[in-house]
Amino acid sequence: MAFYLRKGFNFGPLRVNLSKSGLGFSAGVKGARIGINSQGRSYVHGGRHGMYYRKNIGSVKGTPTSHQPTGSKLKEEEIFTDTGLTYKPVTDLSRAPFSFPDIFRKTNPILMWSGILLIIFSLLISNLSVKLVVAILGLILLVFYNKKRNKRNQLELAFEALRNLKPLEQNQASWEMHSSDLDSESKKDLALLVFNCWLEKQMTEGEILYSSTLMDFLLIEPDNLQSITLEQYREAVEFVLADHQLSYAEEQLIRQMEERWKIPPKTVEAEHRLIAKFAELRKMQMEDLKPILLGRPPIGKEQGYFEGEGKLLNLRVLDTYQENKLRYKTVGYQVDMEGTLRITDRVIEIVEGRNSRTYPINRVEDIFLNVAEGVVEVNIKGRKNPLIFTTPEIFTFAGILQKCTMN
């Protein structure tokens, strides 16, 4: 399996991945991503809930890509599966998205054509009574179709006028000016969409309003209000952490959302833990590392900075099968060593009983913290494959390691 290594943290919808080998980019939604690594090779990555799929799809630099051996007709795909051997720092943050009404659904043209055909058919009927009934039915269908189409057009116009209003313009006067011609059902549907857009606009402008001021005239049901504000809050958390940094201003904005949108603390406990971890990383990068006493004698003037429980993992092929002219490989983590994990100013070290392995700090090229899987991938100069570590203190381990490589 190919790994895309970078100094950065895997979280959020957009990543700019920094490494000594160059820049890489990836983007997408939960469960599906497409990206370009620093060598210019593009790839796709998808999956949820422990099952993942990755595939190289070519090069954008014109460099040659690998081919199947001569005579082989089967292409290979890899599926990553969670073997449960990592220490995951947070629970799954994914939630079922809020279901908004589809006010943009096109009116079914069958109504229109049915009405037209009934009117045409009525002209061929000789019985006057039947002719009138059929014609009236046709007219009713046409009127109904036209009414639904006009309603959709009105909703679209109102939505376009309201969706991008700045926070100071998000008020009752604006709402009534653009929705006064709508019926109560249409207003109810429109309010949900507009409220969602207004919250997003507040985030981008950095000006958070009290949700209660909008509720005074949008009249959204409390359950819907909480669902929409929670979804926008969680998207905001992902967005501010997407660049693997959490500034003080970003942290304050998140706290302001919680207060003014009345986010129940119990519903965002996982997000709070994640924010706290990234805040610790921010603090760590601003301060000098603090030496600790190691469980073994130091070598010369060696300074220790991390010691704790950990594992060194390998990515192994667990199963293979063929389907639709493709060969699938199921891969997952297996434990190579498990014991004490250390970081000093000289080495990364893992010790299991009498066995130990050390890797020079000055040969570390790239560090990739995967929050979702609870692993840190470390690319060592001269090694084909990365080292994969997991530890209950994954954020601290990654932060100290990154700090050590920058000194």
Contacts in CASP RR format, 6 or more apart in sequence:
PFRMAT RR
TARGET T0000
AUTHOR 0000-0000-0000
METHOD contacts of the structure
MODEL  1
MAFYLRKGFNFGPLRVNLSKSGLGFSAGVKGARIGINSQGRSYVHGGRHG
MYYRKNIGSVKGTPTSHQPTGSKLKEEEIFTDTGLTYKPVTDLSRAPFSF
PDIFRKTNPILMWSGILLIIFSLLISNLSVKLVVAILGLILLVFYNKKRN
KRNQLELAFEALRNLKPLEQNQASWEMHSSDLDSESKKDLALLVFNCWLE
KQMTEGEILYSSTLMDFLLIEPDNLQSITLEQYREAVEFVLADHQLSYAE
EQLIRQMEERWKIPPKTVEAEHRLIAKFAELRKMQMEDLKPILLGRPPIG
KEQGYFEGEGKLLNLRVLDTYQENKLRYKTVGYQVDMEGTLRITDRVIEI
VEGRNSRTYPINRVEDIFLNVAEGVVEVNIKGRKNPLIFTTPEIFTFAGI
LQKCTMN
1 54 0 8 1.000
1 78 0 8 1.000
1 80 0 8 1.000
1 315 0 8 1.000
1 331 0 8 1.000
2 41 0 8 1.000
2 43 0 8 1.000
2 54 0 8 1.000
2 56 0 8 1.000
3 368 0 8 1.000
3 377 0 8 1.000
3 379 0 8 1.000
3 385 0 8 1.000
3 386 0 8 1.000
4 17 0 8 1.000
4 24 0 8 1.000
4 26 0 8 1.000
4 37 0 8 1.000
4 38 0 8 1.000
4 43 0 8 1.000
4 368 0 8 1.000
5 19 0 8 1.000
5 365 0 8 1.000
5 366 0 8 1.000
5 367 0 8 1.000
5 368 0 8 1.000
5 377 0 8 1.000
5 379 0 8 1.000
5 386 0 8 1.000
6 15 0 8 1.000
6 17 0 8 1.000
6 18 0 8 1.000
6 19 0 8 1.000
6 24 0 8 1.000
6 38 0 8 1.000
6 366 0 8 1.000
6 368 0 8 1.000
7 17 0 8 1.000
7 18 0 8 1.000
7 19 0 8 1.000
7 366 0 8 1.000
7 367 0 8 1.000
7 368 0 8 1.000
7 402 0 8 1.000
8 15 0 8 1.000
8 17 0 8 1.000
8 18 0 8 1.000
8 244 0 8 1.000
8 367 0 8 1.000
8 368 0 8 1.000
8 369 0 8 1.000
9 241 0 8 1.000
9 244 0 8 1.000
9 369 0 8 1.000
9 371 0 8 1.000
9 398 0 8 1.000
10 368 0 8 1.000
10 369 0 8 1.000
10 370 0 8 1.000
10 371 0 8 1.000
10 372 0 8 1.000
11 238 0 8 1.000
11 241 0 8 1.000
11 242 0 8 1.000
11 244 0 8 1.000
11 371 0 8 1.000
11 372 0 8 1.000
12 238 0 8 1.000
12 239 0 8 1.000
12 241 0 8 1.000
12 242 0 8 1.000
13 27 0 8 1.000
13 28 0 8 1.000
13 29 0 8 1.000
13 238 0 8 1.000
13 239 0 8 1.000
13 242 0 8 1.000
14 25 0 8 1.000
14 26 0 8 1.000
14 27 0 8 1.000
14 28 0 8 1.000
14 242 0 8 1.000
15 24 0 8 1.000
15 25 0 8 1.000
15 26 0 8 1.000
15 27 0 8 1.000
15 242 0 8 1.000
15 243 0 8 1.000
16 23 0 8 1.000
16 24 0 8 1.000
16 25 0 8 1.000
16 243 0 8 1.000
17 23 0 8 1.000
17 24 0 8 1.000
17 25 0 8 1.000
17 26 0 8 1.000
17 37 0 8 1.000
17 38 0 8 1.000
19 38 0 8 1.000
19 365 0 8 1.000
19 366 0 8 1.000
19 379 0 8 1.000
20 365 0 8 1.000
20 366 0 8 1.000
21 38 0 8 1.000
21 39 0 8 1.000
21 365 0 8 1.000
21 366 0 8 1.000
22 38 0 8 1.000
23 38 0 8 1.000
24 35 0 8 1.000
24 36 0 8 1.000
24 37 0 8 1.000
24 38 0 8 1.000
24 40 0 8 1.000
25 35 0 8 1.000
25 36 0 8 1.000
26 33 0 8 1.000
26 34 0 8 1.000
26 35 0 8 1.000
26 36 0 8 1.000
26 45 0 8 1.000
27 33 0 8 1.000
27 34 0 8 1.000
27 35 0 8 1.000
28 34 0 8 1.000
30 48 0 8 1.000
30 94 0 8 1.000
31 46 0 8 1.000
31 47 0 8 1.000
31 48 0 8 1.000
32 44 0 8 1.000
32 45 0 8 1.000
32 46 0 8 1.000
32 47 0 8 1.000
33 44 0 8 1.000
33 45 0 8 1.000
33 46 0 8 1.000
34 42 0 8 1.000
34 43 0 8 1.000
34 44 0 8 1.000
34 45 0 8 1.000
35 42 0 8 1.000
35 43 0 8 1.000
35 44 0 8 1.000
35 45 0 8 1.000
36 42 0 8 1.000
36 43 0 8 1.000
36 60 0 8 1.000
37 43 0 8 1.000
39 59 0 8 1.000
39 61 0 8 1.000
39 63 0 8 1.000
40 59 0 8 1.000
40 60 0 8 1.000
40 61 0 8 1.000
40 63 0 8 1.000
41 56 0 8 1.000
41 58 0 8 1.000
41 59 0 8 1.000
41 60 0 8 1.000
41 63 0 8 1.000
41 65 0 8 1.000
42 56 0 8 1.000
42 57 0 8 1.000
42 58 0 8 1.000
42 59 0 8 1.000
42 60 0 8 1.000
43 54 0 8 1.000
43 55 0 8 1.000
43 56 0 8 1.000
43 57 0 8 1.000
44 53 0 8 1.000
44 54 0 8 1.000
44 55 0 8 1.000
44 57 0 8 1.000
45 52 0 8 1.000
45 53 0 8 1.000
45 54 0 8 1.000
45 55 0 8 1.000
46 52 0 8 1.000
46 53 0 8 1.000
46 54 0 8 1.000
47 53 0 8 1.000
48 94 0 8 1.000
49 92 0 8 1.000
50 80 0 8 1.000
50 81 0 8 1.000
50 82 0 8 1.000
51 79 0 8 1.000
51 80 0 8 1.000
51 81 0 8 1.000
51 82 0 8 1.000
52 79 0 8 1.000
52 80 0 8 1.000
52 81 0 8 1.000
53 77 0 8 1.000
53 78 0 8 1.000
53 79 0 8 1.000
53 80 0 8 1.000
54 78 0 8 1.000
54 80 0 8 1.000
55 77 0 8 1.000
55 78 0 8 1.000
56 65 0 8 1.000
56 66 0 8 1.000
58 65 0 8 1.000
59 65 0 8 1.000
68 74 0 8 1.000
68 75 0 8 1.000
68 76 0 8 1.000
73 325 0 8 1.000
74 322 0 8 1.000
74 325 0 8 1.000
74 326 0 8 1.000
74 327 0 8 1.000
75 325 0 8 1.000
75 326 0 8 1.000
75 327 0 8 1.000
76 326 0 8 1.000
76 327 0 8 1.000
76 328 0 8 1.000
76 329 0 8 1.000
77 326 0 8 1.000
77 327 0 8 1.000
77 328 0 8 1.000
77 329 0 8 1.000
78 328 0 8 1.000
78 329 0 8 1.000
78 330 0 8 1.000
78 331 0 8 1.000
79 328 0 8 1.000
79 329 0 8 1.000
79 330 0 8 1.000
79 331 0 8 1.000
80 331 0 8 1.000
80 332 0 8 1.000
81 318 0 8 1.000
81 330 0 8 1.000
81 331 0 8 1.000
81 332 0 8 1.000
82 332 0 8 1.000
82 373 0 8 1.000
83 318 0 8 1.000
83 332 0 8 1.000
83 333 0 8 1.000
83 334 0 8 1.000
84 333 0 8 1.000
85 311 0 8 1.000
85 313 0 8 1.000
85 333 0 8 1.000
85 334 0 8 1.000
85 335 0 8 1.000
85 390 0 8 1.000
86 311 0 8 1.000
86 313 0 8 1.000
86 333 0 8 1.000
86 373 0 8 1.000
86 374 0 8 1.000
86 375 0 8 1.000
86 390 0 8 1.000
87 310 0 8 1.000
87 374 0 8 1.000
87 390 0 8 1.000
87 391 0 8 1.000
87 392 0 8 1.000
87 394 0 8 1.000
88 372 0 8 1.000
88 373 0 8 1.000
88 374 0 8 1.000
89 273 0 8 1.000
89 274 0 8 1.000
89 277 0 8 1.000
89 371 0 8 1.000
89 374 0 8 1.000
89 392 0 8 1.000
89 394 0 8 1.000
89 395 0 8 1.000
90 270 0 8 1.000
90 273 0 8 1.000
90 274 0 8 1.000
90 277 0 8 1.000
90 371 0 8 1.000
91 270 0 8 1.000
92 270 0 8 1.000
93 234 0 8 1.000
93 237 0 8 1.000
93 238 0 8 1.000
93 270 0 8 1.000
93 271 0 8 1.000
93 274 0 8 1.000
95 230 0 8 1.000
95 231 0 8 1.000
95 234 0 8 1.000
97 231 0 8 1.000
98 196 0 8 1.000
98 224 0 8 1.000
98 227 0 8 1.000
98 228 0 8 1.000
98 231 0 8 1.000
100 192 0 8 1.000
100 193 0 8 1.000
100 196 0 8 1.000
101 189 0 8 1.000
101 192 0 8 1.000
101 193 0 8 1.000
103 152 0 8 1.000
103 155 0 8 1.000
103 156 0 8 1.000
103 159 0 8 1.000
103 186 0 8 1.000
103 189 0 8 1.000
103 190 0 8 1.000
103 193 0 8 1.000
104 152 0 8 1.000
104 155 0 8 1.000
104 156 0 8 1.000
105 152 0 8 1.000
106 152 0 8 1.000
107 145 0 8 1.000
107 148 0 8 1.000
107 149 0 8 1.000
107 152 0 8 1.000
109 145 0 8 1.000
111 141 0 8 1.000
111 142 0 8 1.000
111 144 0 8 1.000
111 145 0 8 1.000
111 148 0 8 1.000
112 141 0 8 1.000
112 142 0 8 1.000
112 145 0 8 1.000
114 138 0 8 1.000
114 141 0 8 1.000
115 137 0 8 1.000
115 138 0 8 1.000
115 139 0 8 1.000
115 141 0 8 1.000
115 142 0 8 1.000
115 145 0 8 1.000
116 138 0 8 1.000
116 142 0 8 1.000
118 134 0 8 1.000
118 135 0 8 1.000
118 137 0 8 1.000
118 138 0 8 1.000
118 141 0 8 1.000
119 134 0 8 1.000
119 135 0 8 1.000
119 138 0 8 1.000
119 139 0 8 1.000
119 142 0 8 1.000
121 134 0 8 1.000
122 131 0 8 1.000
122 132 0 8 1.000
122 134 0 8 1.000
122 135 0 8 1.000
122 138 0 8 1.000
123 131 0 8 1.000
125 131 0 8 1.000
125 134 0 8 1.000
151 183 0 8 1.000
151 186 0 8 1.000
154 181 0 8 1.000
154 182 0 8 1.000
154 186 0 8 1.000
155 182 0 8 1.000
155 186 0 8 1.000
155 189 0 8 1.000
155 190 0 8 1.000
157 178 0 8 1.000
158 178 0 8 1.000
158 179 0 8 1.000
158 182 0 8 1.000
158 190 0 8 1.000
159 190 0 8 1.000
159 193 0 8 1.000
159 194 0 8 1.000
161 178 0 8 1.000
162 174 0 8 1.000
162 175 0 8 1.000
162 178 0 8 1.000
162 179 0 8 1.000
162 190 0 8 1.000
162 194 0 8 1.000
162 197 0 8 1.000
163 193 0 8 1.000
163 194 0 8 1.000
163 197 0 8 1.000
164 197 0 8 1.000
164 201 0 8 1.000
165 174 0 8 1.000
165 198 0 8 1.000
165 201 0 8 1.000
166 201 0 8 1.000
166 205 0 8 1.000
166 207 0 8 1.000
167 198 0 8 1.000
167 201 0 8 1.000
167 202 0 8 1.000
167 205 0 8 1.000
167 207 0 8 1.000
167 208 0 8 1.000
167 209 0 8 1.000
168 207 0 8 1.000
170 198 0 8 1.000
170 201 0 8 1.000
170 202 0 8 1.000
170 209 0 8 1.000
170 214 0 8 1.000
172 216 0 8 1.000
172 217 0 8 1.000
175 194 0 8 1.000
175 217 0 8 1.000
175 218 0 8 1.000
176 217 0 8 1.000
179 186 0 8 1.000
179 187 0 8 1.000
179 190 0 8 1.000
182 190 0 8 1.000
188 219 0 8 1.000
191 218 0 8 1.000
191 219 0 8 1.000
191 220 0 8 1.000
192 220 0 8 1.000
192 224 0 8 1.000
192 228 0 8 1.000
194 218 0 8 1.000
195 214 0 8 1.000
195 218 0 8 1.000
195 220 0 8 1.000
195 225 0 8 1.000
195 228 0 8 1.000
196 228 0 8 1.000
196 231 0 8 1.000
196 232 0 8 1.000
198 209 0 8 1.000
198 214 0 8 1.000
199 211 0 8 1.000
199 228 0 8 1.000
199 229 0 8 1.000
199 232 0 8 1.000
199 261 0 8 1.000
200 232 0 8 1.000
200 235 0 8 1.000
202 208 0 8 1.000
202 209 0 8 1.000
203 232 0 8 1.000
203 236 0 8 1.000
203 239 0 8 1.000
203 253 0 8 1.000
203 257 0 8 1.000
206 253 0 8 1.000
208 253 0 8 1.000
208 256 0 8 1.000
208 257 0 8 1.000
208 260 0 8 1.000
208 261 0 8 1.000
209 260 0 8 1.000
210 260 0 8 1.000
210 261 0 8 1.000
211 225 0 8 1.000
211 229 0 8 1.000
211 260 0 8 1.000
211 261 0 8 1.000
211 262 0 8 1.000
212 262 0 8 1.000
215 225 0 8 1.000
220 228 0 8 1.000
226 264 0 8 1.000
229 261 0 8 1.000
229 262 0 8 1.000
229 263 0 8 1.000
230 263 0 8 1.000
230 267 0 8 1.000
230 268 0 8 1.000
232 257 0 8 1.000
232 261 0 8 1.000
233 254 0 8 1.000
233 257 0 8 1.000
233 258 0 8 1.000
233 261 0 8 1.000
233 263 0 8 1.000
233 268 0 8 1.000
233 271 0 8 1.000
234 268 0 8 1.000
234 271 0 8 1.000
236 253 0 8 1.000
236 254 0 8 1.000
236 257 0 8 1.000
237 254 0 8 1.000
237 271 0 8 1.000
237 274 0 8 1.000
237 275 0 8 1.000
240 246 0 8 1.000
240 247 0 8 1.000
240 250 0 8 1.000
240 253 0 8 1.000
240 254 0 8 1.000
241 274 0 8 1.000
241 275 0 8 1.000
241 278 0 8 1.000
244 278 0 8 1.000
244 369 0 8 1.000
245 278 0 8 1.000
245 282 0 8 1.000
246 275 0 8 1.000
246 278 0 8 1.000
246 279 0 8 1.000
246 281 0 8 1.000
246 282 0 8 1.000
247 282 0 8 1.000
248 282 0 8 1.000
251 275 0 8 1.000
251 279 0 8 1.000
254 275 0 8 1.000
257 263 0 8 1.000
258 265 0 8 1.000
258 268 0 8 1.000
265 272 0 8 1.000
274 371 0 8 1.000
277 395 0 8 1.000
278 395 0 8 1.000
280 395 0 8 1.000
280 396 0 8 1.000
281 395 0 8 1.000
281 398 0 8 1.000
281 399 0 8 1.000
284 396 0 8 1.000
284 399 0 8 1.000
284 400 0 8 1.000
284 403 0 8 1.000
285 399 0 8 1.000
285 402 0 8 1.000
285 403 0 8 1.000
289 305 0 8 1.000
289 400 0 8 1.000
289 403 0 8 1.000
289 404 0 8 1.000
289 407 0 8 1.000
290 305 0 8 1.000
291 303 0 8 1.000
291 304 0 8 1.000
291 305 0 8 1.000
292 304 0 8 1.000
292 305 0 8 1.000
292 306 0 8 1.000
292 307 0 8 1.000
294 304 0 8 1.000
294 307 0 8 1.000
294 342 0 8 1.000
294 344 0 8 1.000
295 307 0 8 1.000
295 340 0 8 1.000
296 351 0 8 1.000
298 304 0 8 1.000
298 344 0 8 1.000
299 346 0 8 1.000
302 344 0 8 1.000
302 345 0 8 1.000
302 346 0 8 1.000
303 344 0 8 1.000
303 345 0 8 1.000
304 342 0 8 1.000
304 343 0 8 1.000
304 344 0 8 1.000
304 345 0 8 1.000
305 343 0 8 1.000
305 344 0 8 1.000
305 345 0 8 1.000
305 400 0 8 1.000
305 403 0 8 1.000
305 404 0 8 1.000
306 341 0 8 1.000
306 342 0 8 1.000
306 343 0 8 1.000
306 393 0 8 1.000
306 396 0 8 1.000
306 397 0 8 1.000
306 400 0 8 1.000
306 401 0 8 1.000
307 340 0 8 1.000
307 341 0 8 1.000
307 342 0 8 1.000
307 343 0 8 1.000
308 340 0 8 1.000
308 341 0 8 1.000
308 342 0 8 1.000
308 391 0 8 1.000
308 393 0 8 1.000
309 339 0 8 1.000
309 340 0 8 1.000
309 341 0 8 1.000
309 391 0 8 1.000
309 392 0 8 1.000
310 338 0 8 1.000
310 339 0 8 1.000
310 340 0 8 1.000
310 341 0 8 1.000
310 350 0 8 1.000
310 389 0 8 1.000
310 390 0 8 1.000
310 391 0 8 1.000
310 392 0 8 1.000
311 335 0 8 1.000
311 336 0 8 1.000
311 337 0 8 1.000
311 338 0 8 1.000
311 339 0 8 1.000
311 341 0 8 1.000
311 350 0 8 1.000
311 389 0 8 1.000
311 390 0 8 1.000
311 391 0 8 1.000
312 335 0 8 1.000
312 336 0 8 1.000
312 337 0 8 1.000
312 338 0 8 1.000
312 350 0 8 1.000
312 357 0 8 1.000
312 387 0 8 1.000
312 388 0 8 1.000
312 389 0 8 1.000
313 333 0 8 1.000
313 334 0 8 1.000
313 335 0 8 1.000
313 336 0 8 1.000
313 375 0 8 1.000
313 388 0 8 1.000
313 389 0 8 1.000
313 390 0 8 1.000
314 333 0 8 1.000
314 334 0 8 1.000
314 335 0 8 1.000
314 336 0 8 1.000
314 388 0 8 1.000
315 331 0 8 1.000
315 332 0 8 1.000
315 333 0 8 1.000
315 334 0 8 1.000
315 385 0 8 1.000
315 388 0 8 1.000
316 331 0 8 1.000
316 332 0 8 1.000
316 333 0 8 1.000
316 334 0 8 1.000
317 329 0 8 1.000
317 330 0 8 1.000
317 331 0 8 1.000
318 330 0 8 1.000
318 331 0 8 1.000
318 332 0 8 1.000
319 329 0 8 1.000
319 330 0 8 1.000
320 327 0 8 1.000
320 328 0 8 1.000
320 329 0 8 1.000
320 330 0 8 1.000
321 327 0 8 1.000
321 328 0 8 1.000
322 328 0 8 1.000
333 375 0 8 1.000
333 388 0 8 1.000
333 390 0 8 1.000
337 350 0 8 1.000
337 352 0 8 1.000
337 355 0 8 1.000
337 357 0 8 1.000
338 352 0 8 1.000
339 350 0 8 1.000
339 351 0 8 1.000
339 352 0 8 1.000
339 353 0 8 1.000
340 350 0 8 1.000
340 351 0 8 1.000
340 352 0 8 1.000
341 348 0 8 1.000
341 349 0 8 1.000
341 350 0 8 1.000
341 389 0 8 1.000
341 391 0 8 1.000
341 397 0 8 1.000
342 348 0 8 1.000
342 349 0 8 1.000
342 350 0 8 1.000
342 351 0 8 1.000
343 349 0 8 1.000
343 361 0 8 1.000
343 397 0 8 1.000
343 400 0 8 1.000
343 401 0 8 1.000
343 404 0 8 1.000
344 361 0 8 1.000
345 361 0 8 1.000
345 404 0 8 1.000
345 407 0 8 1.000
346 360 0 8 1.000
346 361 0 8 1.000
347 358 0 8 1.000
347 359 0 8 1.000
347 360 0 8 1.000
347 361 0 8 1.000
348 358 0 8 1.000
348 359 0 8 1.000
348 361 0 8 1.000
348 364 0 8 1.000
348 378 0 8 1.000
348 387 0 8 1.000
348 389 0 8 1.000
348 401 0 8 1.000
349 356 0 8 1.000
349 357 0 8 1.000
349 358 0 8 1.000
349 359 0 8 1.000
350 356 0 8 1.000
350 357 0 8 1.000
350 389 0 8 1.000
359 378 0 8 1.000
359 380 0 8 1.000
359 387 0 8 1.000
360 380 0 8 1.000
361 404 0 8 1.000
361 405 0 8 1.000
363 380 0 8 1.000
363 381 0 8 1.000
363 382 0 8 1.000
364 378 0 8 1.000
364 379 0 8 1.000
364 380 0 8 1.000
364 381 0 8 1.000
364 401 0 8 1.000
364 405 0 8 1.000
365 379 0 8 1.000
365 380 0 8 1.000
365 381 0 8 1.000
366 377 0 8 1.000
366 378 0 8 1.000
366 379 0 8 1.000
366 386 0 8 1.000
367 376 0 8 1.000
367 377 0 8 1.000
367 378 0 8 1.000
367 379 0 8 1.000
367 398 0 8 1.000
367 401 0 8 1.000
367 402 0 8 1.000
367 405 0 8 1.000
368 376 0 8 1.000
368 377 0 8 1.000
368 378 0 8 1.000
368 379 0 8 1.000
368 386 0 8 1.000
369 376 0 8 1.000
369 394 0 8 1.000
369 395 0 8 1.000
369 398 0 8 1.000
370 376 0 8 1.000
370 377 0 8 1.000
371 394 0 8 1.000
374 390 0 8 1.000
374 394 0 8 1.000
375 388 0 8 1.000
375 389 0 8 1.000
375 390 0 8 1.000
375 394 0 8 1.000
376 388 0 8 1.000
376 389 0 8 1.000
376 390 0 8 1.000
376 394 0 8 1.000
376 397 0 8 1.000
376 398 0 8 1.000
376 401 0 8 1.000
377 386 0 8 1.000
377 387 0 8 1.000
377 388 0 8 1.000
378 386 0 8 1.000
378 387 0 8 1.000
378 388 0 8 1.000
378 389 0 8 1.000
378 401 0 8 1.000
379 386 0 8 1.000
379 387 0 8 1.000
380 386 0 8 1.000
380 387 0 8 1.000
389 397 0 8 1.000
391 397 0 8 1.000
END
